[in-house]
Amino acid sequence: MTRDLIHTPSNIKNPLWMAQQAKKVADSKGLAIKVLEGKEIAAFGGLVAVGMSSPNPGPRFIEISYLPKKIAKSKVKGISALPHVVIVGKGITYDTGGVSLKRPYDIMAPMKSDMAGSAAALGAISAIADLQPNIRVTVLMMCAENALSGTSQRPSDIVTQYGGTTVEIKDTDAEGRLVLADGLAYADKNLDPDYLVDIATLTGAATLGLGRQYAAMYTRDAKLAQQLYQVGDLSGDRVWHMPLVDDYADALESDVADLNHVSNKRQYSAGSVIGALYLENFVGDRKWVHLDIAGTGRSETDSGENPKGGTGYGVRLLVDWILSLS
């Protein structure tokens, strides 16, 4: 299912279509679902700034929740005692780069796969509903199209992320971290997660560093990193623990907002690290893991166990890890 979502062409696959697919999964698996759009997402400044470049149908915020059936039916008071995993997925249904247009243009062609994070999150919660582990899982799909239009955001714009952090836009092709930051901040404020995970085709830098066999994993929790490494090694969705280099944090300073979202101020080159440092500003004190799957989410050729195209990376990793927590 995850691979089919990735392969669907973007003249069919837009944020509304993604919401419809999520509802089909939720209805068939007995999951709760909430979809927000229009004025309902006004507080999600990153999602709106990116998604209103394509106002028809516009962006969607999709929240899907799993509770074990035996607990949901009995309405046991101890629901809050179950571990709660929240997964935030990047769902850019097509990425032109916006005003900061991708060049050369041939690198734009595979960008129907830029929602692979949301697809993996949806695939994971669908499988979890079948397996019924004793745990709570919430998936947030941050869906938008990053188009080039008269309503596109511009470099030098300032947007307000969910929760109030202002951000100076430097590069409209660094849109994934804007939609993810809204989802992470929403989860931290409203969902009280024990574990907060985001999964995204975020940076080409991750692919340059690790190729297409390992995802870049960022977390401050060494024990959690080791658990995910072992799960990844067994499942085939392999991860490599990357450093959150505090020396690079000044790259995100801005003269006109709380933050900028790329490393224009300092030329540190570590694009994947900078993206992770940006997201860390929105996770509070949660146990947080960032999975940059830009390399692993799509394969350019039949390579090893990966067929050409969307790989479905992340479903096995997330499901096996969640099962290990229950």
Secondary structure, 3 states (H helix, E strand, C coil): CHHHHHHCCCCCCCHHHHHHHHHHHHHHHCCEEEEECHHHHCCCHHHHHHHCCCCCCCCEEEEEEECCHHHHHHCCHHHHHCCEEEEEEEEEEEECCCCCCCCCHHHHHHHHHCCHHHHHHHHHHHHHHHHCCCCEEEEEEEEEEECCCCCCCCCCCEEECCCCCEEECCCCCCCHHHHHHHHHHHHHHHCCCCEEEEEECCCHHHHHHHCCCEEEEECCCHHHHHHHHHHHHHHCCEEEEECCCHHHHHHHCCCCCCEECCCCCCCCCCHHHHHHHHHHCCCCCCEEEEEECCCCCEECCCECCECCEECCCCHHHHHHHHHHHC
